Amino acid sequence: MDEPPYIKQPVGADAVGCGIPLQRFLAGIKDPASLSSLDWCHFYDFVVAAYGHDRDSRHRVSELSDLLRDHGLSHHANLAVLYAHGLYILARQEKRPLYRGGFNP
C-alpha cells in the first residue's frame, strides 16, 4: 500500500522529517544554488500536498527553512516564504479567511 502523499517521514538520519513530495524535491536537486524547472514542479507538488493536511501534520515555515538549509539550499528562507505564500494562495482559492483564527500555515 502506498503512503499518503504527505505524512511527515524521516529522510536520512539527520533530517527533521518530511513528506514524500518533499523527499522527491530534495532528492532531485542537482544544483542547490539554481533550481531547475523540474525542481520547481516538485516544490509546488510539495506545497499542494502539504495544504491538504492539517497544520499539525505539515511543516511549519521555520521548520521547513531549517530543513532546506540543512540540505544545502542557500536560499532556504526564500523557499520557506514561497511555501507559506503558496499555502495562503490555496486557502484563498477555497475562500478561507486568513490570519486571526483563519488559515495559518
Residue pairs with C-beta under 8 A, 6 or more apart in sequence:
3 9
3 20
5 19
5 20
5 21
5 49
5 52
6 19
6 20
6 21
6 22
6 46
6 49
6 50
6 52
6 53
6 57
6 58
7 19
7 20
7 53
7 57
8 17
8 18
8 19
8 57
8 58
8 59
9 17
9 18
9 19
9 20
9 23
10 17
11 17
11 18
11 22
11 23
11 26
14 70
15 67
15 70
16 59
16 63
16 66
16 67
16 70
18 26
18 59
18 67
19 46
19 49
19 50
19 58
20 49
21 42
21 45
21 46
21 48
21 49
21 50
22 46
22 59
22 67
24 42
24 45
24 46
25 39
25 42
25 43
25 45
25 46
26 71
28 38
28 39
28 42
29 35
29 39
29 71
29 73
30 36
30 39
32 71
32 72
32 73
32 74
33 74
33 75
35 43
43 79
43 82
44 86
46 83
47 82
47 83
47 86
47 87
47 90
48 86
48 90
50 58
50 59
50 83
50 87
51 58
51 86
51 87
51 90
51 91
55 104
55 105
58 105
59 67
59 83
60 105
61 80
61 81
61 83
61 84
61 105
62 80
64 79
64 80
64 83
65 76
65 77
65 79
65 80
66 76
67 76
68 76
68 79
68 80
69 76
69 77
73 79
83 105
84 105
87 103
87 105
88 98
88 103
88 105
91 98
91 102
91 103
92 98
96 102
96 103
97 103
98 104
